[in-house]
Amino acid sequence: MLIRSNEINETKVILPGGEWWNNLKLMLKLAGLTPELKGKSLVGTIPELSLLFVLARPMDVPLWLTQPNSKAIFGVTGSDCLKEWQLATADKPDGEKTLQEKILKQPSAVLPYAQQPTIALYATPNSQAKSEKKWLEDGGTVVTTFPNITSYFLGGKNNVRIVGVGGKTEGLWAIDDSITGVADVRSSGRTAEENGLRVLSTIMEVSLVGLLAESVCPVANKRIADLIEILDKLPVETDSVAVNQYSSLINRDNFRNAVARR
């Protein structure tokens, strides 16, 4: 039976799909929770906490927490997505920063992860470079889902063209000889290896981040606070270096205080 969010009273949350979901699902199960998601459905539940969740692109999670008609009161995304948002607004006039700044100011907390991913810079089979230095000298085109982070990392090299894409990047070199590099998320590294990519360097380490919406009712508050407390007890360390270096995230104690005030 199709789950319809207006037919049940669960607290609505929005979670990241893809590799982040696999990571988060494992953490939830380790914490004794049973996330239920059938087949190819993107709508599921965590019955122990009366949470209804929707899977979305990690980059879209913060957006849906700020939409006026959205019922989502909590979301999880990657610190890479927040850094991309942050860099995207750096050169915009103040009048165009309203939404992005609202997203970046939301109370947030770093969550445990099962396997820490990174954003890596890869050389494609179109490049013979064996090192990052040689690759930069040769130049070419980089395809990436994080154009602002990649540009920031490369420091505006004039002989490197950055092309932002919204989907899979690993195989695009096969249809465009100018694509000598890929900058994308790396977890196990298997996808990159099977597509002939070679790691040149790590651009940034990435952590899971929980974000709280602006307006939260007391019942929803309790459920989200319980979720954070349950995850907090897992014997898994978060990477404070990744957080401190690449985003302005507040710690979990401040996050709990923000939940308590709402």
Helices and strands as residue ranges (DSSP letters): G 5-7, E 11-16, H 18-30, E 43-46, G 47-49, E 51-56, G 58-60, H 61-66, E 74-78, H 79-89, G 94-96, H 98-104, E 108-111, E 118-123, H 132-138, E 140-144, H 147-154, E 160-164, G 172-175, E 179-186, H 190-194, E 198-205, E 208-212, H 218-232, H 240-246, H 252-260
